[in-house]
Amino acid sequence: MWQDILIFAVLTTGAVLIMNQIARLVRNRSIQKTIREAISRDSAALPELIARIDDAAPAGETGGDDRIGLILIALAVALALYAVIAADPEDMRQMAGTALFPGLVGAVLLGRSVWIRRRGEVR
């Protein structure tokens, strides 16, 4: 039973991280398409668009890492609570260990976003 939960936790964590990367790729693709169209039309807004290449994430944001971190921490808490509520006493330890994976990844992402905000860095 705990193997199924481990597989679910890993797949969910992977899906969250993959969707974040896909969203970033789509955002960058749309910016690049707009820049190509501005170049072909010799637009006056071209310098502003080129300046946005480095500013893919607006100042003060961490690209959604804080939200993804919170989602993964919530997943870990949900797995741990499920272990307490529904699992056999001998399976609780294994399920709590399974909950550590998304919890630690989420804590690292959340900690990174807090660290970036405190240092005032812009991604």
Biopython code that builds the backbone (N, CA, C, O; Angstrom):
import numpy as np
from Bio.PDB.StructureBuilder import StructureBuilder

atoms = [
    (1, "MET", "N", (0.805, -1.189, 0.000)),
    (1, "MET", "CA", (0.000, 0.000, 0.000)),
    (1, "MET", "C", (0.856, 1.264, 0.000)),
    (1, "MET", "O", (0.566, 2.209, -0.734)),
    (2, "TRP", "N", (1.899, 1.288, 0.811)),
    (2, "TRP", "CA", (2.707, 2.501, 0.889)),
    (2, "TRP", "C", (3.496, 2.725, -0.387)),
    (2, "TRP", "O", (3.880, 3.856, -0.687)),
    (3, "GLN", "N", (3.747, 1.648, -1.154)),
    (3, "GLN", "CA", (4.434, 1.826, -2.438)),
    (3, "GLN", "C", (3.548, 2.612, -3.405)),
    (3, "GLN", "O", (4.043, 3.450, -4.160)),
    (4, "ASP", "N", (2.253, 2.346, -3.384)),
    (4, "ASP", "CA", (1.324, 3.088, -4.234)),
    (4, "ASP", "C", (1.301, 4.567, -3.860)),
    (4, "ASP", "O", (1.259, 5.437, -4.731)),
    (5, "ILE", "N", (1.328, 4.837, -2.579)),
    (5, "ILE", "CA", (1.313, 6.225, -2.123)),
    (5, "ILE", "C", (2.627, 6.911, -2.492)),
    (5, "ILE", "O", (2.627, 8.080, -2.879)),
    (6, "LEU", "N", (3.731, 6.201, -2.377)),
    (6, "LEU", "CA", (5.025, 6.759, -2.772)),
    (6, "LEU", "C", (5.036, 7.096, -4.257)),
    (6, "LEU", "O", (5.508, 8.160, -4.656)),
    (7, "ILE", "N", (4.518, 6.196, -5.062)),
    (7, "ILE", "CA", (4.449, 6.451, -6.508)),
    (7, "ILE", "C", (3.566, 7.663, -6.787)),
    (7, "ILE", "O", (3.917, 8.500, -7.617)),
    (8, "PHE", "N", (2.429, 7.769, -6.109)),
    (8, "PHE", "CA", (1.538, 8.907, -6.284)),
    (8, "PHE", "C", (2.223, 10.215, -5.888)),
    (8, "PHE", "O", (2.104, 11.216, -6.595)),
    (9, "ALA", "N", (2.930, 10.212, -4.774)),
    (9, "ALA", "CA", (3.602, 11.428, -4.313)),
    (9, "ALA", "C", (4.691, 11.867, -5.286)),
    (9, "ALA", "O", (4.825, 13.054, -5.584)),
    (10, "VAL", "N", (5.459, 10.914, -5.775)),
    (10, "VAL", "CA", (6.528, 11.243, -6.718)),
    (10, "VAL", "C", (5.943, 11.748, -8.033)),
    (10, "VAL", "O", (6.436, 12.729, -8.589)),
    (11, "LEU", "N", (4.903, 11.095, -8.537)),
    (11, "LEU", "CA", (4.281, 11.536, -9.779)),
    (11, "LEU", "C", (3.640, 12.914, -9.641)),
    (11, "LEU", "O", (3.727, 13.731, -10.559)),
    (12, "THR", "N", (3.001, 13.180, -8.511)),
    (12, "THR", "CA", (2.393, 14.484, -8.293)),
    (12, "THR", "C", (3.454, 15.571, -8.196)),
    (12, "THR", "O", (3.301, 16.644, -8.781)),
    (13, "THR", "N", (4.518, 15.304, -7.466)),
    (13, "THR", "CA", (5.610, 16.267, -7.357)),
    (13, "THR", "C", (6.226, 16.539, -8.719)),
    (13, "THR", "O", (6.470, 17.690, -9.081)),
    (14, "GLY", "N", (6.472, 15.490, -9.462)),
    (14, "GLY", "CA", (7.023, 15.657, -10.805)),
    (14, "GLY", "C", (6.092, 16.436, -11.711)),
    (14, "GLY", "O", (6.541, 17.280, -12.486)),
    (15, "ALA", "N", (4.795, 16.163, -11.622)),
    (15, "ALA", "CA", (3.829, 16.882, -12.462)),
    (15, "ALA", "C", (3.806, 18.370, -12.134)),
    (15, "ALA", "O", (3.724, 19.200, -13.040)),
    (16, "VAL", "N", (3.876, 18.715, -10.856)),
    (16, "VAL", "CA", (3.886, 20.126, -10.459)),
    (16, "VAL", "C", (5.127, 20.822, -11.002)),
    (16, "VAL", "O", (5.035, 21.921, -11.549)),
    (17, "LEU", "N", (6.278, 20.191, -10.856)),
    (17, "LEU", "CA", (7.519, 20.800, -11.331)),
    (17, "LEU", "C", (7.553, 20.899, -12.854)),
    (17, "LEU", "O", (8.019, 21.899, -13.399)),
    (18, "ILE", "N", (7.069, 19.881, -13.533)),
    (18, "ILE", "CA", (7.051, 19.898, -15.009)),
    (18, "ILE", "C", (6.096, 20.975, -15.514)),
    (18, "ILE", "O", (6.428, 21.683, -16.464)),
    (19, "MET", "N", (4.927, 21.117, -14.909)),
    (19, "MET", "CA", (3.977, 22.143, -15.348)),
    (19, "MET", "C", (4.550, 23.546, -15.147)),
    (19, "MET", "O", (4.295, 24.440, -15.954)),
    (20, "ASN", "N", (5.317, 23.743, -14.082)),
    (20, "ASN", "CA", (5.958, 25.034, -13.868)),
    (20, "ASN", "C", (6.945, 25.336, -14.996)),
    (20, "ASN", "O", (6.981, 26.458, -15.502)),
    (21, "GLN", "N", (7.732, 24.357, -15.385)),
    (21, "GLN", "CA", (8.690, 24.566, -16.468)),
    (21, "GLN", "C", (7.987, 24.805, -17.800)),
    (21, "GLN", "O", (8.431, 25.636, -18.592)),
    (22, "ILE", "N", (6.912, 24.099, -18.050)),
    (22, "ILE", "CA", (6.155, 24.299, -19.295)),
    (22, "ILE", "C", (5.566, 25.711, -19.331)),
    (22, "ILE", "O", (5.573, 26.356, -20.379)),
    (23, "ALA", "N", (5.061, 26.191, -18.201)),
    (23, "ALA", "CA", (4.515, 27.550, -18.154)),
    (23, "ALA", "C", (5.604, 28.579, -18.451)),
    (23, "ALA", "O", (5.352, 29.556, -19.157)),
    (24, "ARG", "N", (6.796, 28.375, -17.928)),
    (24, "ARG", "CA", (7.903, 29.289, -18.216)),
    (24, "ARG", "C", (8.278, 29.247, -19.691)),
    (24, "ARG", "O", (8.551, 30.287, -20.290)),
    (25, "LEU", "N", (8.294, 28.063, -20.278)),
    (25, "LEU", "CA", (8.619, 27.948, -21.701)),
    (25, "LEU", "C", (7.583, 28.659, -22.568)),
    (25, "LEU", "O", (7.936, 29.336, -23.534)),
    (26, "VAL", "N", (6.315, 28.507, -22.224)),
    (26, "VAL", "CA", (5.257, 29.162, -23.001)),
    (26, "VAL", "C", (5.382, 30.677, -22.886)),
    (26, "VAL", "O", (5.234, 31.387, -23.880)),
    (27, "ARG", "N", (5.652, 31.176, -21.683)),
    (27, "ARG", "CA", (5.809, 32.619, -21.478)),
    (27, "ARG", "C", (6.993, 33.149, -22.295)),
    (27, "ARG", "O", (6.876, 34.181, -22.955)),
    (28, "ASN", "N", (8.116, 32.454, -22.252)),
    (28, "ASN", "CA", (9.289, 32.889, -23.018)),
    (28, "ASN", "C", (9.034, 32.813, -24.523)),
    (28, "ASN", "O", (9.487, 33.675, -25.277)),
    (29, "ARG", "N", (8.319, 31.797, -24.951)),
    (29, "ARG", "CA", (8.014, 31.660, -26.376)),
    (29, "ARG", "C", (7.157, 32.821, -26.859)),
    (29, "ARG", "O", (7.374, 33.348, -27.950)),
    (30, "SER", "N", (6.184, 33.219, -26.044)),
    (30, "SER", "CA", (5.325, 34.337, -26.459)),
    (30, "SER", "C", (6.109, 35.648, -26.510)),
    (30, "SER", "O", (5.873, 36.470, -27.395)),
    (31, "ILE", "N", (7.023, 35.852, -25.590)),
    (31, "ILE", "CA", (7.860, 37.056, -25.619)),
    (31, "ILE", "C", (8.738, 37.053, -26.868)),
    (31, "ILE", "O", (8.885, 38.080, -27.530)),
    (32, "GLN", "N", (9.322, 35.895, -27.188)),
    (32, "GLN", "CA", (10.181, 35.817, -28.373)),
    (32, "GLN", "C", (9.384, 36.027, -29.662)),
    (32, "GLN", "O", (9.876, 36.654, -30.600)),
    (33, "LYS", "N", (8.174, 35.512, -29.710)),
    (33, "LYS", "CA", (7.331, 35.709, -30.889)),
    (33, "LYS", "C", (6.987, 37.187, -31.067)),
    (33, "LYS", "O", (7.004, 37.706, -32.184)),
    (34, "THR", "N", (6.679, 37.853, -29.971)),
    (34, "THR", "CA", (6.374, 39.279, -30.030)),
    (34, "THR", "C", (7.594, 40.077, -30.497)),
    (34, "THR", "O", (7.457, 41.025, -31.271)),
    (35, "ILE", "N", (8.777, 39.697, -30.030)),
    (35, "ILE", "CA", (9.995, 40.388, -30.445)),
    (35, "ILE", "C", (10.248, 40.177, -31.936)),
    (35, "ILE", "O", (10.630, 41.112, -32.639)),
    (36, "ARG", "N", (10.038, 38.960, -32.416)),
    (36, "ARG", "CA", (10.226, 38.698, -33.854)),
    (36, "ARG", "C", (9.268, 39.539, -34.695)),
    (36, "ARG", "O", (9.655, 40.084, -35.729)),
    (37, "GLU", "N", (8.027, 39.640, -34.249)),
    (37, "GLU", "CA", (7.057, 40.460, -34.990)),
    (37, "GLU", "C", (7.440, 41.942, -34.945)),
    (37, "GLU", "O", (7.274, 42.654, -35.935)),
    (38, "ALA", "N", (7.944, 42.404, -33.813)),
    (38, "ALA", "CA", (8.355, 43.804, -33.703)),
    (38, "ALA", "C", (9.558, 44.092, -34.598)),
    (38, "ALA", "O", (9.655, 45.172, -35.180)),
    (39, "ILE", "N", (10.471, 43.131, -34.709)),
    (39, "ILE", "CA", (11.635, 43.310, -35.588)),
    (39, "ILE", "C", (11.182, 43.380, -37.038)),
    (39, "ILE", "O", (11.661, 44.219, -37.800)),
    (40, "SER", "N", (10.271, 42.511, -37.419)),
    (40, "SER", "CA", (9.829, 42.497, -38.813)),
    (40, "SER", "C", (9.047, 43.763, -39.175)),
    (40, "SER", "O", (9.036, 44.161, -40.340)),
    (41, "ARG", "N", (8.399, 44.396, -38.208)),
    (41, "ARG", "CA", (7.616, 45.605, -38.465)),
    (41, "ARG", "C", (8.393, 46.879, -38.139)),
    (41, "ARG", "O", (7.888, 47.985, -38.331)),
    (42, "ASP", "N", (9.622, 46.723, -37.646)),
    (42, "ASP", "CA", (10.456, 47.859, -37.258)),
    (42, "ASP", "C", (9.724, 48.741, -36.246)),
    (42, "ASP", "O", (9.607, 49.954, -36.422)),
    (43, "SER", "N", (9.240, 48.106, -35.192)),
    (43, "SER", "CA", (8.432, 48.770, -34.172)),
    (43, "SER", "C", (9.294, 49.631, -33.247)),
    (43, "SER", "O", (10.463, 49.332, -33.007)),
    (44, "ALA", "N", (8.695, 50.697, -32.739)),
    (44, "ALA", "CA", (9.386, 51.567, -31.786)),
    (44, "ALA", "C", (9.448, 50.946, -30.396)),
    (44, "ALA", "O", (10.238, 51.383, -29.558)),
    (45, "ALA", "N", (8.629, 49.937, -30.143)),
    (45, "ALA", "CA", (8.597, 49.286, -28.833)),
    (45, "ALA", "C", (9.648, 48.197, -28.699)),
    (45, "ALA", "O", (9.703, 47.520, -27.673)),
    (46, "LEU", "N", (10.478, 48.016, -29.709)),
    (46, "LEU", "CA", (11.476, 46.941, -29.701)),
    (46, "LEU", "C", (12.443, 47.033, -28.523)),
    (46, "LEU", "O", (12.700, 46.006, -27.894)),
    (47, "PRO", "N", (12.998, 48.207, -28.185)),
    (47, "PRO", "CA", (13.917, 48.251, -27.029)),
    (47, "PRO", "C", (13.263, 47.806, -25.719)),
    (47, "PRO", "O", (13.912, 47.168, -24.890)),
    (48, "GLU", "N", (11.991, 48.135, -25.531)),
    (48, "GLU", "CA", (11.289, 47.704, -24.318)),
    (48, "GLU", "C", (11.115, 46.185, -24.300)),
    (48, "GLU", "O", (11.265, 45.551, -23.255)),
    (49, "LEU", "N", (10.802, 45.611, -25.450)),
    (49, "LEU", "CA", (10.628, 44.160, -25.520)),
    (49, "LEU", "C", (11.944, 43.432, -25.259)),
    (49, "LEU", "O", (11.973, 42.409, -24.575)),
    (50, "ILE", "N", (13.021, 43.964, -25.804)),
    (50, "ILE", "CA", (14.321, 43.338, -25.581)),
    (50, "ILE", "C", (14.716, 43.443, -24.111)),
    (50, "ILE", "O", (15.333, 42.525, -23.571)),
    (51, "ALA", "N", (14.372, 44.538, -23.468)),
    (51, "ALA", "CA", (14.653, 44.689, -22.039)),
    (51, "ALA", "C", (13.875, 43.668, -21.213)),
    (51, "ALA", "O", (14.318, 43.277, -20.133)),
    (52, "ARG", "N", (12.721, 43.234, -21.715)),
    (52, "ARG", "CA", (11.907, 42.252, -20.991)),
    (52, "ARG", "C", (12.481, 40.846, -21.060)),
    (52, "ARG", "O", (12.062, 39.975, -20.297)),
    (53, "ILE", "N", (13.422, 40.607, -21.947)),
    (53, "ILE", "CA", (14.011, 39.260, -22.031)),
    (53, "ILE", "C", (14.661, 38.893, -20.707)),
    (53, "ILE", "O", (14.488, 37.777, -20.216)),
    (54, "ASP", "N", (15.405, 39.820, -20.130)),
    (54, "ASP", "CA", (16.063, 39.554, -18.852)),
    (54, "ASP", "C", (15.087, 39.567, -17.688)),
    (54, "ASP", "O", (15.347, 38.973, -16.641)),
    (55, "ASP", "N", (13.975, 40.241, -17.874)),
    (55, "ASP", "CA", (12.983, 40.356, -16.809)),
    (55, "ASP", "C", (11.813, 39.420, -17.054)),
    (55, "ASP", "O", (10.661, 39.854, -17.042)),
    (56, "ALA", "N", (12.093, 38.141, -17.277)),
    (56, "ALA", "CA", (11.012, 37.182, -17.528)),
    (56, "ALA", "C", (10.077, 37.102, -16.326)),
    (56, "ALA", "O", (8.866, 36.954, -16.488)),
    (57, "ALA", "N", (10.638, 37.199, -15.115)),
    (57, "ALA", "CA", (9.823, 37.279, -13.910)),
    (57, "ALA", "C", (9.904, 38.708, -13.407)),
    (57, "ALA", "O", (11.007, 39.218, -13.213)),
    (58, "PRO", "N", (8.771, 39.376, -13.188)),
    (58, "PRO", "CA", (8.807, 40.756, -12.717)),
    (58, "PRO", "C", (9.555, 40.875, -11.396)),
    (58, "PRO", "O", (9.656, 39.909, -10.639)),
    (59, "ALA", "N", (10.075, 42.063, -11.128)),
    (59, "ALA", "CA", (10.846, 42.296, -9.906)),
    (59, "ALA", "C", (10.001, 41.964, -8.685)),
    (59, "ALA", "O", (8.821, 42.306, -8.620)),
    (60, "GLY", "N", (10.613, 41.300, -7.729)),
    (60, "GLY", "CA", (9.924, 40.936, -6.505)),
    (60, "GLY", "C", (9.258, 39.575, -6.564)),
    (60, "GLY", "O", (8.809, 39.067, -5.537)),
    (61, "GLU", "N", (9.184, 38.977, -7.736)),
    (61, "GLU", "CA", (8.605, 37.653, -7.850)),
    (61, "GLU", "C", (9.707, 36.628, -8.030)),
    (61, "GLU", "O", (10.793, 36.947, -8.512)),
    (62, "THR", "N", (9.425, 35.421, -7.647)),
    (62, "THR", "CA", (10.414, 34.359, -7.771)),
    (62, "THR", "C", (9.978, 33.331, -8.788)),
    (62, "THR", "O", (10.382, 32.171, -8.710)),
    (63, "GLY", "N", (9.170, 33.734, -9.729)),
    (63, "GLY", "CA", (8.769, 32.822, -10.785)),
    (63, "GLY", "C", (7.801, 31.747, -10.351)),
    (63, "GLY", "O", (7.686, 30.723, -11.025)),
    (64, "GLY", "N", (7.098, 31.943, -9.249)),
    (64, "GLY", "CA", (6.115, 30.971, -8.807)),
    (64, "GLY", "C", (6.681, 29.891, -7.895)),
    (64, "GLY", "O", (5.955, 28.979, -7.501)),
    (65, "ASP", "N", (7.975, 29.978, -7.550)),
    (65, "ASP", "CA", (8.563, 28.964, -6.687)),
    (65, "ASP", "C", (7.899, 28.919, -5.325)),
    (65, "ASP", "O", (7.790, 27.852, -4.722)),
    (66, "ASP", "N", (7.455, 30.069, -4.833)),
    (66, "ASP", "CA", (6.811, 30.072, -3.525)),
    (66, "ASP", "C", (5.478, 29.337, -3.563)),
    (66, "ASP", "O", (5.144, 28.605, -2.631)),
    (67, "ARG", "N", (4.714, 29.530, -4.641)),
    (67, "ARG", "CA", (3.427, 28.809, -4.755)),
    (67, "ARG", "C", (3.640, 27.315, -4.914)),
    (67, "ARG", "O", (2.944, 26.517, -4.287)),
    (68, "ILE", "N", (4.589, 26.934, -5.742)),
    (68, "ILE", "CA", (4.862, 25.512, -5.937)),
    (68, "ILE", "C", (5.361, 24.898, -4.634)),
    (68, "ILE", "O", (4.989, 23.776, -4.291)),
    (69, "GLY", "N", (6.200, 25.628, -3.911)),
    (69, "GLY", "CA", (6.672, 25.140, -2.619)),
    (69, "GLY", "C", (5.538, 24.904, -1.646)),
    (69, "GLY", "O", (5.516, 23.893, -0.944)),
    (70, "LEU", "N", (4.595, 25.831, -1.599)),
    (70, "LEU", "CA", (3.446, 25.668, -0.705)),
    (70, "LEU", "C", (2.574, 24.487, -1.121)),
    (70, "LEU", "O", (2.058, 23.764, -0.269)),
    (71, "ILE", "N", (2.409, 24.292, -2.419)),
    (71, "ILE", "CA", (1.621, 23.151, -2.901)),
    (71, "ILE", "C", (2.279, 21.844, -2.490)),
    (71, "ILE", "O", (1.601, 20.926, -2.029)),
    (72, "LEU", "N", (3.599, 21.754, -2.652)),
    (72, "LEU", "CA", (4.298, 20.519, -2.290)),
    (72, "LEU", "C", (4.284, 20.289, -0.788)),
    (72, "LEU", "O", (4.166, 19.147, -0.344)),
    (73, "ILE", "N", (4.400, 21.345, -0.002)),
    (73, "ILE", "CA", (4.312, 21.194, 1.451)),
    (73, "ILE", "C", (2.910, 20.734, 1.839)),
    (73, "ILE", "O", (2.758, 19.885, 2.717)),
    (74, "ALA", "N", (1.883, 21.288, 1.192)),
    (74, "ALA", "CA", (0.507, 20.852, 1.465)),
    (74, "ALA", "C", (0.321, 19.384, 1.101)),
    (74, "ALA", "O", (-0.373, 18.655, 1.810)),
    (75, "LEU", "N", (0.933, 18.943, 0.005)),
    (75, "LEU", "CA", (0.867, 17.530, -0.370)),
    (75, "LEU", "C", (1.521, 16.664, 0.699)),
    (75, "LEU", "O", (0.992, 15.610, 1.052)),
    (76, "ALA", "N", (2.656, 17.095, 1.212)),
    (76, "ALA", "CA", (3.341, 16.332, 2.262)),
    (76, "ALA", "C", (2.500, 16.254, 3.532)),
    (76, "ALA", "O", (2.412, 15.200, 4.163)),
    (77, "VAL", "N", (1.889, 17.363, 3.899)),
    (77, "VAL", "CA", (1.036, 17.373, 5.089)),
    (77, "VAL", "C", (-0.165, 16.452, 4.884)),
    (77, "VAL", "O", (-0.557, 15.721, 5.794)),
    (78, "ALA", "N", (-0.744, 16.491, 3.688)),
    (78, "ALA", "CA", (-1.888, 15.623, 3.398)),
    (78, "ALA", "C", (-1.491, 14.151, 3.480)),
    (78, "ALA", "O", (-2.238, 13.338, 4.024)),
    (79, "LEU", "N", (-0.331, 13.806, 2.950)),
    (79, "LEU", "CA", (0.125, 12.412, 3.035)),
    (79, "LEU", "C", (0.372, 11.999, 4.483)),
    (79, "LEU", "O", (0.026, 10.887, 4.883)),
    (80, "ALA", "N", (0.966, 12.889, 5.263)),
    (80, "ALA", "CA", (1.224, 12.572, 6.667)),
    (80, "ALA", "C", (-0.083, 12.419, 7.445)),
    (80, "ALA", "O", (-0.216, 11.514, 8.268)),
    (81, "LEU", "N", (-1.039, 13.300, 7.185)),
    (81, "LEU", "CA", (-2.333, 13.185, 7.868)),
    (81, "LEU", "C", (-3.072, 11.921, 7.454)),
    (81, "LEU", "O", (-3.726, 11.281, 8.277)),
    (82, "TYR", "N", (-2.969, 11.565, 6.187)),
    (82, "TYR", "CA", (-3.582, 10.322, 5.738)),
    (82, "TYR", "C", (-2.939, 9.136, 6.456)),
    (82, "TYR", "O", (-3.623, 8.176, 6.809)),
    (83, "ALA", "N", (-1.637, 9.205, 6.669)),
    (83, "ALA", "CA", (-0.953, 8.125, 7.389)),
    (83, "ALA", "C", (-1.484, 8.005, 8.809)),
    (83, "ALA", "O", (-1.667, 6.901, 9.320)),
    (84, "VAL", "N", (-1.730, 9.139, 9.438)),
    (84, "VAL", "CA", (-2.235, 9.119, 10.811)),
    (84, "VAL", "C", (-3.662, 8.607, 10.851)),
    (84, "VAL", "O", (-4.027, 7.857, 11.757)),
    (85, "ILE", "N", (-4.474, 9.002, 9.879)),
    (85, "ILE", "CA", (-5.897, 8.669, 9.918)),
    (85, "ILE", "C", (-6.173, 7.247, 9.443)),
    (85, "ILE", "O", (-6.902, 6.510, 10.107)),
    (86, "ALA", "N", (-5.604, 6.848, 8.307)),
    (86, "ALA", "CA", (-6.057, 5.617, 7.661)),
    (86, "ALA", "C", (-5.063, 4.472, 7.653)),
    (86, "ALA", "O", (-5.452, 3.337, 7.379)),
    (87, "ALA", "N", (-3.816, 4.720, 7.939)),
    (87, "ALA", "CA", (-2.822, 3.658, 7.795)),
    (87, "ALA", "C", (-2.731, 2.804, 9.054)),
    (87, "ALA", "O", (-3.092, 3.224, 10.153)),
    (88, "ASP", "N", (-2.239, 1.598, 8.846)),
    (88, "ASP", "CA", (-1.934, 0.732, 9.976)),
    (88, "ASP", "C", (-0.767, 1.343, 10.749)),
    (88, "ASP", "O", (0.038, 2.079, 10.179)),
    (89, "PRO", "N", (-0.674, 1.042, 12.032)),
    (89, "PRO", "CA", (0.430, 1.613, 12.813)),
    (89, "PRO", "C", (1.820, 1.282, 12.244)),
    (89, "PRO", "O", (2.741, 2.093, 12.341)),
    (90, "GLU", "N", (1.962, 0.109, 11.663)),
    (90, "GLU", "CA", (3.277, -0.239, 11.108)),
    (90, "GLU", "C", (3.550, 0.481, 9.785)),
    (90, "GLU", "O", (4.706, 0.654, 9.398)),
    (91, "ASP", "N", (2.498, 0.894, 9.100)),
    (91, "ASP", "CA", (2.678, 1.623, 7.838)),
    (91, "ASP", "C", (2.844, 3.129, 8.034)),
    (91, "ASP", "O", (3.263, 3.832, 7.114)),
    (92, "MET", "N", (2.518, 3.626, 9.225)),
    (92, "MET", "CA", (2.591, 5.069, 9.458)),
    (92, "MET", "C", (3.996, 5.611, 9.253)),
    (92, "MET", "O", (4.174, 6.678, 8.667)),
    (93, "ARG", "N", (4.985, 4.885, 9.729)),
    (93, "ARG", "CA", (6.373, 5.346, 9.601)),
    (93, "ARG", "C", (6.777, 5.429, 8.133)),
    (93, "ARG", "O", (7.418, 6.396, 7.720)),
    (94, "GLN", "N", (6.412, 4.435, 7.354)),
    (94, "GLN", "CA", (6.773, 4.440, 5.939)),
    (94, "GLN", "C", (6.048, 5.549, 5.187)),
    (94, "GLN", "O", (6.637, 6.187, 4.315)),
    (95, "MET", "N", (4.789, 5.786, 5.508)),
    (95, "MET", "CA", (4.051, 6.841, 4.829)),
    (95, "MET", "C", (4.543, 8.223, 5.240)),
    (95, "MET", "O", (4.555, 9.146, 4.425)),
    (96, "ALA", "N", (4.944, 8.370, 6.489)),
    (96, "ALA", "CA", (5.516, 9.646, 6.924)),
    (96, "ALA", "C", (6.842, 9.883, 6.204)),
    (96, "ALA", "O", (7.155, 11.017, 5.843)),
    (97, "GLY", "N", (7.614, 8.834, 5.996)),
    (97, "GLY", "CA", (8.839, 8.959, 5.222)),
    (97, "GLY", "C", (8.562, 9.320, 3.769)),
    (97, "GLY", "O", (9.321, 10.064, 3.148)),
    (98, "THR", "N", (7.484, 8.795, 3.242)),
    (98, "THR", "CA", (7.080, 9.129, 1.881)),
    (98, "THR", "C", (6.694, 10.607, 1.787)),
    (98, "THR", "O", (6.970, 11.258, 0.779)),
    (99, "ALA", "N", (6.071, 11.124, 2.814)),
    (99, "ALA", "CA", (5.662, 12.530, 2.830)),
    (99, "ALA", "C", (6.862, 13.468, 2.907)),
    (99, "ALA", "O", (6.736, 14.651, 2.590)),
    (100, "LEU", "N", (8.007, 12.968, 3.316)),
    (100, "LEU", "CA", (9.187, 13.823, 3.409)),
    (100, "LEU", "C", (9.651, 14.325, 2.052)),
    (100, "LEU", "O", (10.129, 15.455, 1.949)),
    (101, "PHE", "N", (9.522, 13.518, 1.016)),
    (101, "PHE", "CA", (10.032, 13.909, -0.301)),
    (101, "PHE", "C", (9.386, 15.191, -0.823)),
    (101, "PHE", "O", (10.108, 16.153, -1.086)),
    (102, "PRO", "N", (8.058, 15.253, -0.986)),
    (102, "PRO", "CA", (7.492, 16.522, -1.463)),
    (102, "PRO", "C", (7.637, 17.646, -0.435)),
    (102, "PRO", "O", (7.727, 18.818, -0.800)),
    (103, "GLY", "N", (7.659, 17.289, 0.833)),
    (103, "GLY", "CA", (7.808, 18.317, 1.857)),
    (103, "GLY", "C", (9.164, 19.005, 1.809)),
    (103, "GLY", "O", (9.251, 20.227, 1.931)),
    (104, "LEU", "N", (10.218, 18.224, 1.631)),
    (104, "LEU", "CA", (11.550, 18.814, 1.554)),
    (104, "LEU", "C", (11.743, 19.619, 0.271)),
    (104, "LEU", "O", (12.340, 20.695, 0.297)),
    (105, "VAL", "N", (11.244, 19.104, -0.846)),
    (105, "VAL", "CA", (11.351, 19.853, -2.101)),
    (105, "VAL", "C", (10.576, 21.169, -1.982)),
    (105, "VAL", "O", (11.062, 22.216, -2.409)),
    (106, "GLY", "N", (9.390, 21.116, -1.412)),
    (106, "GLY", "CA", (8.597, 22.323, -1.220)),
    (106, "GLY", "C", (9.264, 23.304, -0.271)),
    (106, "GLY", "O", (9.234, 24.513, -0.505)),
    (107, "ALA", "N", (9.868, 22.795, 0.801)),
    (107, "ALA", "CA", (10.552, 23.672, 1.752)),
    (107, "ALA", "C", (11.753, 24.357, 1.105)),
    (107, "ALA", "O", (12.017, 25.530, 1.369)),
    (108, "VAL", "N", (12.474, 23.632, 0.266)),
    (108, "VAL", "CA", (13.615, 24.231, -0.429)),
    (108, "VAL", "C", (13.145, 25.323, -1.386)),
    (108, "VAL", "O", (13.736, 26.402, -1.424)),
    (109, "LEU", "N", (12.097, 25.063, -2.155)),
    (109, "LEU", "CA", (11.579, 26.076, -3.084)),
    (109, "LEU", "C", (11.066, 27.302, -2.331)),
    (109, "LEU", "O", (11.320, 28.435, -2.740)),
    (110, "LEU", "N", (10.358, 27.082, -1.249)),
    (110, "LEU", "CA", (9.841, 28.192, -0.459)),
    (110, "LEU", "C", (10.980, 28.966, 0.197)),
    (110, "LEU", "O", (10.966, 30.197, 0.210)),
    (111, "GLY", "N", (11.955, 28.261, 0.736)),
    (111, "GLY", "CA", (13.117, 28.920, 1.338)),
    (111, "GLY", "C", (13.906, 29.721, 0.327)),
    (111, "GLY", "O", (14.393, 30.808, 0.638)),
    (112, "ARG", "N", (14.038, 29.200, -0.877)),
    (112, "ARG", "CA", (14.758, 29.909, -1.935)),
    (112, "ARG", "C", (14.048, 31.203, -2.292)),
    (112, "ARG", "O", (14.698, 32.233, -2.470)),
    (113, "SER", "N", (12.722, 31.168, -2.399)),
    (113, "SER", "CA", (11.997, 32.392, -2.744)),
    (113, "SER", "C", (12.116, 33.428, -1.631)),
    (113, "SER", "O", (12.229, 34.621, -1.912)),
    (114, "VAL", "N", (12.091, 32.996, -0.390)),
    (114, "VAL", "CA", (12.264, 33.928, 0.732)),
    (114, "VAL", "C", (13.670, 34.513, 0.710)),
    (114, "VAL", "O", (13.848, 35.710, 0.937)),
    (115, "TRP", "N", (14.661, 33.685, 0.440)),
    (115, "TRP", "CA", (16.047, 34.132, 0.396)),
    (115, "TRP", "C", (16.260, 35.164, -0.712)),
    (115, "TRP", "O", (16.946, 36.166, -0.512)),
    (116, "ILE", "N", (15.673, 34.913, -1.868)),
    (116, "ILE", "CA", (15.809, 35.848, -2.985)),
    (116, "ILE", "C", (15.152, 37.182, -2.634)),
    (116, "ILE", "O", (15.700, 38.240, -2.944)),
    (117, "ARG", "N", (13.999, 37.145, -1.999)),
    (117, "ARG", "CA", (13.326, 38.405, -1.623)),
    (117, "ARG", "C", (14.143, 39.201, -0.617)),
    (117, "ARG", "O", (14.242, 40.423, -0.719)),
    (118, "ARG", "N", (14.729, 38.508, 0.356)),
    (118, "ARG", "CA", (15.514, 39.214, 1.374)),
    (118, "ARG", "C", (16.775, 39.839, 0.811)),
    (118, "ARG", "O", (17.191, 40.913, 1.247)),
    (119, "ARG", "N", (17.383, 39.169, -0.156)),
    (119, "ARG", "CA", (18.595, 39.707, -0.781)),
    (119, "ARG", "C", (18.277, 40.754, -1.829)),
    (119, "ARG", "O", (19.167, 41.483, -2.268)),
    (120, "GLY", "N", (17.021, 40.838, -2.234)),
    (120, "GLY", "CA", (16.628, 41.820, -3.222)),
    (120, "GLY", "C", (17.059, 41.472, -4.634)),
    (120, "GLY", "O", (17.146, 42.347, -5.496)),
    (121, "GLU", "N", (17.329, 40.198, -4.873)),
    (121, "GLU", "CA", (17.751, 39.764, -6.196)),
    (121, "GLU", "C", (16.546, 39.683, -7.124)),
    (121, "GLU", "O", (15.417, 39.459, -6.689)),
    (122, "VAL", "N", (16.805, 39.866, -8.371)),
    (122, "VAL", "CA", (15.771, 39.726, -9.393)),
    (122, "VAL", "C", (16.195, 38.595, -10.286)),
    (122, "VAL", "O", (17.335, 38.553, -10.749)),
    (123, "ARG", "N", (15.278, 37.667, -10.537)),
    (123, "ARG", "CA", (15.588, 36.549, -11.429)),
    (123, "ARG", "C", (15.513, 37.000, -12.841)),
    (123, "ARG", "O", (15.741, 36.207, -13.755)),
]
sb = StructureBuilder()
sb.init_structure("model")
sb.init_model(0)
sb.init_chain("A")
sb.init_seg("    ")
for serial, (resi, resn, name, xyz) in enumerate(atoms, 1):
    if name == "N":
        sb.init_residue(resn, " ", resi, " ")
    sb.init_atom(name, np.array(xyz, "f"), 0.0, 1.0, " ", f" {name:<3s}", serial, name[0])
structure = sb.get_structure()
